[in-house]
């Protein structure tokens, strides 16, 4: 059984892609999802919070 309280960080510079990934995760039953619009914001969040799983774009600014 998968823990549905896993904390996700979705990192992508396109808001549409972040929304798509968030919606897919919600369809799978996950609700603890945070977002970052670039690598710099993601790094700041990673320094201040803990995440269990990161979904990230490979090619984006910062």
Protein Blocks (a to p, Z undefined) as FASTA:
>chain_A
ZZfkbccddddfbfklmmmmmmmmmmnopabdcddfbfklmmmmmmmpccfbdcddfbdg
ZZ
